[in-house]
Amino acid sequence: MGNGQLRAGAGQDGLVRAGPGCRGGRVVSPLRLGRRPASSPSVTPRSVVAAAEETLSMVLSDGAPTPETDQDIHDLMLRLRGHLMQLGAMTPDRSSAVAEVMKMARQREAEVPENCARALMPLARFAVAVRTVLWTLRAEGALCEHPSPCPPASAADHLAASVLVGHPEAGWSVLCNGVILFEDTGYLLPAGDIVGPRRPLPGGAVTT
């Protein structure tokens, strides 16, 4: 960080003591901002999503405290960047929709200044962009948060995935992997490929 910006260190009491910033010299509690997620040998989509949603609530929820120092902004930026990197790494084969929202999030990230007096609105826009990435990945079936991972849309048993959103009254459901399954057993893959109905008929025939 540049001259006059905050440098911090944690004391024995667990508080982060800040240097010069928007309100220099104040004591910032990591309990208020939350600690950066510790590295884990077993990172799962479920844990990545939970950590990202926690950080997003710290920035976007109505009751979230307003960042008051450069260190507050820096800490939240590190968390959001980490979540974005993890989400991107979990979806190497991106659809055009995912690629577009990832690009938007990177643009919003570049717009956030390190000076907290000017960073509040850009930080919120970056957080909204990360949340949009998360929502898009869910809609595309790229994130499975079930205890037993669902098969991806590219797997032969993709129809075995759990139902994420069910609309039986309308005759269709969205599976966890992004496949849209219709009542007549036809389905639509996330990439846009359509598979016709294969409901067995009396006598062993199959509709196509």
Helices and strands as residue ranges (DSSP letters): E 8-10, E 16-18, E 27-28, H 30-33, H 45-60, H 70-89, H 96-110, H 116-139, G 158-160, E 163-167, E 172-175, E 180-182, E 187-188, E 194-195
